[in-house]
Amino acid sequence: MQLPLWKSILKRDDNPITEISHFLRETAIFEGMSRRTLREVARLIHKRKYYAGETIFYQGQAGTGVYLILQGKVEIFSEREGVTLKLAELEKGAFFGELALFQDFPRSATAVTLVDSILLGFFQPELKTLLETKPRVGNDLLLSFASIIADRLRKTNDTLEAAYFKSKKNKAK
């Protein structure tokens, strides 16, 4: 049976909730979460296109949430006393800015797109809404973020410890 002309013209194959929930399933934060949970979260996510060279946020700016890279590439860097330190170059599936979900501290780095990119944003008000309206989903998400933040902190501690001992070893020579 053939669809009427108006239905085939107006037919939408891409449901943004479905697209976002499928993408979320492939990211570390949402790994192992149920389809239902992913759809709940996908309803609260903001999708935005950024052009190459566009700043997502600046170091020192108030943070409001986490960003996930749906498409593209993002560089994270810090600047102090005229010196720029490249912290990361992130691609599809990566996320950044997650500490802003939990604290109202200024951003510790600047994020800039290296190519045209599509980012998903999940912000403090949406997390609070989720915790109030769907506490189980909100708690699953909090536990996932806590696990990832703990892993990143552990890696940072290992890096600092290695640098410290290397500098002590070099001074002893």
C-alpha positions in Angstrom: 0.0 0.0 0.0 1.4 3.4 -1.0 1.2 6.3 1.4 -0.7 9.4 0.3 1.6 12.1 -1.1 1.2 14.5 1.9 2.2 11.7 4.3 5.3 10.8 2.4 6.4 14.4 2.1 5.8 15.2 5.8 7.0 11.8 7.1 9.7 12.1 9.7 12.2 9.3 9.8 14.3 10.9 12.5 12.9 11.1 16.0 15.3 13.3 18.0 14.5 11.4 21.2 15.3 8.1 19.6 18.4 9.4 17.9 19.7 10.9 21.2 18.8 7.8 23.3 20.6 5.5 20.8 23.7 7.8 21.0 23.6 7.9 24.8 23.6 4.1 25.0 27.1 4.2 23.4 28.6 6.7 25.8 30.4 5.8 29.1 28.0 7.8 31.3 24.9 6.0 30.2 26.4 2.6 29.5 24.2 -0.2 30.9 21.2 2.0 31.5 17.8 0.7 30.3 16.1 2.0 27.2 13.4 3.6 29.3 16.0 5.5 31.4 17.8 6.7 28.2 14.5 8.0 26.7 13.8 9.9 30.0 17.2 11.5 29.9 17.0 12.2 26.1 13.8 14.2 26.6 15.8 16.6 28.8 18.9 17.0 26.6 19.5 20.1 24.4 21.0 19.6 21.0 23.0 22.4 19.3 25.3 22.9 16.3 28.6 24.7 16.8 30.8 25.9 13.9 34.5 25.3 13.7 36.4 27.6 16.0 33.3 28.5 18.1 33.8 28.7 21.8 31.4 26.5 23.9 32.5 28.0 27.2 35.4 30.1 28.6 37.7 29.4 31.5 36.3 31.4 34.5 32.8 31.4 33.1 30.0 30.0 35.3 29.4 26.3 34.6 25.9 25.0 34.2 26.3 21.4 32.8 27.9 18.7 30.8 28.3 18.5 27.1 28.5 15.3 25.0 29.9 15.2 21.5 27.4 13.8 19.0 29.5 14.8 16.0 32.7 16.7 15.6 35.8 17.5 17.7 36.4 19.7 20.7 39.6 21.0 22.3 39.9 21.8 26.0 42.6 24.1 27.1 43.6 26.2 30.1 45.4 29.6 30.1 47.4 31.1 32.9 49.9 33.9 32.9 50.0 33.9 29.1 50.7 30.2 28.8 48.2 27.9 27.1 48.0 24.2 28.1 46.1 21.8 25.9 44.3 19.5 28.2 42.4 17.3 25.7 41.1 16.8 22.2 37.8 15.0 22.3 35.7 13.4 19.6 32.3 11.7 19.1 31.1 10.0 22.3 33.3 12.0 24.7 31.9 14.4 27.3 33.3 17.3 29.2 32.2 19.9 31.8 30.5 17.3 34.1 31.6 19.0 37.3 29.4 21.9 36.5 26.4 19.6 37.2 27.4 19.4 40.9 29.1 22.7 41.8 28.6 26.3 40.9 32.3 27.0 40.4 33.8 28.8 37.4 34.9 26.6 34.5 38.5 25.5 34.9 39.2 25.5 31.2 38.0 26.8 27.8 36.2 24.5 25.3 36.4 25.3 21.5 35.2 23.3 18.5 37.9 22.3 16.1 35.4 21.4 13.3 31.7 21.9 12.8 30.2 19.9 15.6 26.9 18.9 17.2 26.8 18.8 20.9 24.3 17.6 23.4 23.9 19.6 26.6 22.6 18.3 29.9 22.3 21.1 32.6 21.7 21.5 36.3 18.0 22.3 36.1 17.4 19.2 34.1 19.3 17.0 36.6 17.3 18.5 39.4 14.0 17.9 37.5 15.0 14.3 36.9 15.9 13.8 40.6 12.5 15.2 41.6 10.3 13.6 39.1 12.2 10.3 38.4 14.4 9.7 41.5 15.5 6.3 40.4 16.6 7.5 37.0 18.3 10.5 38.6 20.1 8.4 41.1 21.3 6.0 38.4 22.7 9.0 36.5 24.4 10.4 39.7 26.1 7.0 40.4 27.3 6.8 36.8 28.8 10.3 37.0 30.3 9.6 40.4 32.1 6.5 39.0 33.5 8.3 36.0 34.6 11.3 38.1 36.3 9.0 40.6 38.1 7.3 37.7 39.3 10.6 36.3 40.4 11.8 39.8 42.4 8.5 40.2 44.1 9.0 36.9 44.9 12.7 37.7 46.4 11.6 41.1 48.5 9.0 39.3 49.8 11.6 36.9 50.6 14.1 39.6 52.3 11.4 41.7 54.4 10.3 38.7 55.4 13.9 38.0 56.3 14.6 41.6 58.5 11.5 41.9 60.2 12.2 38.6 61.0 15.8 39.7 62.4 14.5 43.0 64.5 11.9 41.2 65.9 14.6 38.8 66.8 16.9 41.7 68.6 14.0 43.4 71.0 13.6 40.4 
